[in-house]
Amino acid sequence: MAKNIEVAHRGVTVNIRKVTTRKQGASYPEFQITEYTTGKRVRHSRATLEEAKTKAKEIAEAMVAGKREVLEWDEGQRICIRQALEVLKTTGIRIDRAANIIADALKLIPEDEILVACRHWRDHGPGKRFAPKNIGKAVLEFLGRQEGRISARRYRTNDSYLTGFTKKFGERHLHEVETTEVKDWSNSNGWPVALVCWGLGGRPLMSLDDPRIQTAKKLHADKSMPVFDICKTLQISRPTL
């Protein structure tokens, strides 16, 4: 039968619970002390009452030290802690655990990005059900996001290319279209990769026979003009040269 023994030390009372256990037919007394000074429930076991009382006094000392620290808090700290406890009330998370989570998160991302990252994880993290998207719908959404954000000329170009893309693959889902299919479609229209990139916001490659390329090569070979001046004069890029 369990028996409770109270140990009073420095104004703090700690309970010791005496229990009897049986092993191989023999009875053994055991003295258990439970503490919460770390915020978690911890049970200590001692073989004798004197050892248990010593441990109980150690726990009382820790509790007194904790109370002394609390008494030294200013009103601002008390208000912050009360507000934090109020916010956490419905979550079931202890304030120390919440502080640890925030501290770990700040090692990875800035404070103002924590909520954004959590929302992204909620919406796109592991375990989310994959939702196939129809190509026609995806193109309309893409063009809708682009409208007003890019020049009218580029928008018309994007619309032209993507309209053809939709006619070819519009009844399928995005994840079903292979890269080779897109390349074959592009080649069948006589569109080199560079031209397709230009249509989506890039710049077409210049032909090696372009007079500007030929002139640039001659100037560069003669060392008669710096590369920067050649590119600026002929309006070509350094990679092109």
Rosetta blueprint (number, residue, H / E / L):
1 M L
2 A L
3 K E
4 N E
5 I E
6 E E
7 V E
8 A E
9 H E
10 R L
11 G L
12 V E
13 T E
14 V E
15 N E
16 I E
17 R E
18 K E
19 V E
20 T E
21 T E
22 R E
23 K E
24 Q L
25 G L
26 A E
27 S E
28 Y E
29 P E
30 E E
31 F E
32 Q E
33 I E
34 T E
35 E E
36 Y L
37 T L
38 T L
39 G L
40 K L
41 R L
42 V E
43 R E
44 H E
45 S E
46 R E
47 A L
48 T L
49 L H
50 E H
51 E H
52 A H
53 K H
54 T H
55 K H
56 A H
57 K H
58 E H
59 I H
60 A H
61 E H
62 A H
63 M H
64 V H
65 A H
66 G H
67 K H
68 R H
69 E H
70 V H
71 L H
72 E L
73 W L
74 D L
75 E H
76 G H
77 Q H
78 R H
79 I H
80 C H
81 I H
82 R H
83 Q H
84 A H
85 L H
86 E H
87 V H
88 L H
89 K L
90 T L
91 T L
92 G L
93 I L
94 R L
95 I H
96 D H
97 R H
98 A H
99 A H
100 N H
101 I H
102 I H
103 A H
104 D H
105 A H
106 L H
107 K L
108 L L
109 I L
110 P L
111 E H
112 D H
113 E H
114 I H
115 L H
116 V H
117 A H
118 C H
119 R H
120 H H
121 W H
122 R H
123 D H
124 H H
125 G L
126 P L
127 G L
128 K L
129 R L
130 F L
131 A L
132 P L
133 K L
134 N E
135 I H
136 G H
137 K H
138 A H
139 V H
140 L H
141 E H
142 F H
143 L H
144 G H
145 R H
146 Q H
147 E L
148 G L
149 R L
150 I L
151 S L
152 A H
153 R H
154 R H
155 Y H
156 R H
157 T H
158 N H
159 D H
160 S H
161 Y H
162 L H
163 T H
164 G H
165 F H
166 T H
167 K H
168 K H
169 F H
170 G L
171 E L
172 R L
173 H E
174 L H
175 H H
176 E H
177 V L
178 E L
179 T H
180 T H
181 E H
182 V H
183 K H
184 D H
185 W H
186 S H
187 N H
188 S H
189 N L
190 G L
191 W L
192 P L
193 V H
194 A H
195 L H
196 V H
197 C H
198 W H
199 G H
200 L L
201 G L
202 G L
203 R L
204 P L
205 L L
206 M L
207 S L
208 L L
209 D L
210 D L
211 P H
212 R H
213 I H
214 Q H
215 T H
216 A H
217 K H
218 K H
219 L H
220 H H
221 A H
222 D H
223 K L
224 S L
225 M L
226 P L
227 V H
228 F H
229 D H
230 I H
231 C H
232 K H
233 T H
234 L H
235 Q L
236 I L
237 S L
238 R L
239 P L
240 T L
241 L L
